[in-house]
Amino acid sequence: MTTSTDIDPLALDQQVCFALAVTNRAVLGVYRPLLEPLGLTHPQYLVMLALWDHRSPLSVKQIASLLQLESATLSPMLKRLEAIGLITRTRRASDERSTDVQLTPEGAALRERALEIPQAVIARLGVDIDELVRLRDVLTRINAAATTAGALS
């Protein structure tokens, strides 16, 4: 019988960070072929999800906050989404420093095609939806704890 004192705390297979990193790459690999027909990368898909959720213009700062990204990281993605006609970016008249992002009709219509993605991911992973919901909830709590501990500051 193995006890907790027998487990090497530095063993690679015991590391949460390793399990998260490997799983992240694998899950993104599942998304990649599903997003390619939509012309989106996974980060761009996340931006579109944020915009589809709110159905009204969001500032770059709001999107960055929702996605827990720096505005500087987000700007090239927004430029690309604008170049392919899915969003528009306009300077806010009341504050030239703020840019509003809005879906174009093509960007809004893309949501219908994207509706197939969650079910396709679930099918490809072969994991029960209840298990994925529990996993998402645990990861959300871990993210909140890490953020509180200053991980994203």
N, C-alpha and C positions, 0 to 999 in steps of 0.2 A: 504494500500500500504506500502511495506517495503522500507525503505531508507537505504543507506549505514551506517548511524549512528545507525540503529536498529540492525545491524549484529554484533555479538560478534566476534572480530578479532581472538579470541582464540578458537572458536568453531571448534571441530574436523572436521566436514564436510566442513569447509571453508578452510582447509589447503591443499595447493598444495602438500606438502611433503607427506601427508597421501594419497591423491588421486594417486600420483605416486607410492608409496610403495605398495598399494593394487592392483593397475593395473599391476605393475611389477610381483607380485606373480601370479595373475590370468593369465596373458599372458604366463608366463613361464609354468604354468600348462597346457596351450593349446599345447605348444611345446613338453612337456615331452613325451606323447605317440607317437608323430610323430618321435621323435629322437631315441626312444628306439630300433626300428628295425634296425637302423643304428649303434647302439652300442655307441651312443654319448650322453653326457650331453649337456646342453645348452652352458656352457662356452667352452666346446670342439668344439661344432658346430661353435661358433664364431671364434675360432682359424682356423678351417678348411675353413670357409668363407674367412678369410684374405689370407690364402695360395692359395685357388682357384682363388681369385681375381688377385693375382700377378703372378701366374704360374712360379715362379722362386724362388730360395732359398731366405728366409728372415732371418735376424738375430733375435735372441730372443729379442734384444732391439727394433728392428723395429716392431715386432709383439706386444710387450708390448705397444709401442707408438700408434699403430693403434687401439688397444683395450682399451687404457687408463687404463692399469694395471701396477702394479709393476712387474719387472722381477721375483722376489721371489714368487709372486702369480702364475705366468705363468709356472714356471719350473715344478711343480708337474703335471700340465695338459699335458705338452709336454712329460714328462716321460711316462704317461699313454697312450698317442696317439702313442708313439714309441713302447710301449709294445704290443699294439694291431695291430701293423704293418701298421699304416697309415702315419707315418712320419719317417724321419731319422734326427738325430742331429749329426753334425760333427763340431769339433773345426776348426776354420779358420786357415789355415797354416800361413797366414801373421800376425795373431794376436790371440794367444792362449786364450786370455780372451774372445774372441767373438765366439759364437756358431751359425752356420747356420742351419736352419730348412728347410727341403725339403719334399715334398710329395713323398710317394712311389707310385708305379703303382696302388696298392690297394686304397691308399688315393685319388689319382687322379680319379680313377674309381668310387669312392663313390659319387662324384659330380653328376653323372647321377641319382642316386637314390634320392639324396637330392633335385633335381629340383622340386619334387612334394610338398615339404614342404611349400614354400610361398603361393601357391594356397590353400593348405589344411588349413593353418592358417587363411587366409582371409575368407574361407568358414565357418570355425568354429566360427570366431568372428562375422560373419554376418554384417560386416561393409563394406561400399563401398570403393573401392580401392582409389578413389580420397580423401576421408576423411582420410584414413590411410596415404597417401602421405602428406597431410596438417599437420597431427599430427606429423609425422616424422620431417617435416621441422620446426615446432614450437619447438619440443623437441631438435633438433639440435641447434637452436638459443639459447634456454635456457641453454643448456650444454656449449655452447661457452661463454655465459655471466657469468655463474658460474665459468668456468675455468679462465676467465679473472679476475674475482674477487678473485682468489686464492683458489678455492675450492679443486683443485687436487694437490696443491703444497706441 
